[in-house]
Amino acid sequence: MARNPIQFQKGLSLRAFQERYGTEAKCEAAVRQWRWPSGFVCPRCGGREHTIVGSRDLYNCHGCRKQTSLKANTIFQRTLLPLTTWFLGMYLLTQSKNSISGLELARQLGVRPDTAALMRHKLMSVMADEEASRKLDGRVEMDDAVLGGERHEMDGGKRGRGGPNKTPFVVAVATTDAGHPQRLLLHVVERHDSDAIEAMAHAHLAPTARVVSDGLGCFRAVARAGCTHEPIVAARTGWSEKIPAFRWVNTVLGNLKTAIVGTMKHVAKRHVARYLAEFQFRFNRRFDLPSLFDDLAMSASAAAPRPRNQLRVAYEHG
């Protein structure tokens, strides 16, 4: 069997990463280029004339006299961590096929677990923002799924998909007509009903998309967004996991289970959307693994600050 060129492509090796970003000066130069590709621009007045002042190398605008740092108004704002630690964290998140657990990230970075958790959630929120406007087109395999939700006798929880600790979401994979996977969407919903599916279709599907799903009634709502719907009733053809039309949506769900359940062990319900966005971000950029790191680092350098209270982060074992 021929090797899958995407699966066996070379990523960004640790040695190459260290050569490119192994010092604070190299990381600062990269952030400066990503943030101000045409030179410094004052965040207050838009002026370009400036001088570098003080021990912190602040940019002093000649126009409005505002002083700003390289990290100010970015995701790195008010961090006590050097950029080399941030860059290594981004490297580990983007170059690990099944992601990395919180404890392992903390060990690799040499920081406390809660510090690693905060960094991770800031970076995942950037990934979520980058994926928020994604629209799928062409042939789209779609299925419903839930994550988490072990039943606890003490909390009166119930079994099945309606369990109180379970997070429902929709997985959609855009493929070529020949069935090769292209792009992925993992979308958290309040419940699997027609209103949620219609809202998802309007936001994330092109009107020309052809949705292939099982016979679950709520998927008919994609037609309200102009999409074509091709239901395949699993009860007539066997288990949906064995139907060729759902090959990639089932493959993705299997890989997602390995990445989240196998690596993280536990994900708090309020953070599920962010973890799904991390998986989606990596999947949709898998065609060029070496540039995956730069995609995240560039986005992080342009992203607004993300304080802890905004992210609602508390350390989670994993």
Secondary structure, DSSP 8 states (H G I E B T S, - for coil): ----TTTTS----HHHHHHHH-SHHHHHHHHHHHH-TTS---TTT----EEEETTTTEEEETTT--EE-SSTTSTTTT--S-HHHHHHHHHHHHH-TT---HHHHHHHHTS-HHHHHHHHHHHHHHHHHHHTT--B-SEEEEEEEEE-----GGGT--SSTT-TT-EEEEEEEEE-TT--EEEEEEEE-SSSSHHHHHHHHHHHB-TT-EEEE-S-GGGGGGGGGT-EEEE--HHHHS-GGG-GGGHHHHHHHHHHHIIIIIHHS---GGGHHHHHHHHHHHHTTGGGHHHHHHHHHHHHHHS----HHHHT------
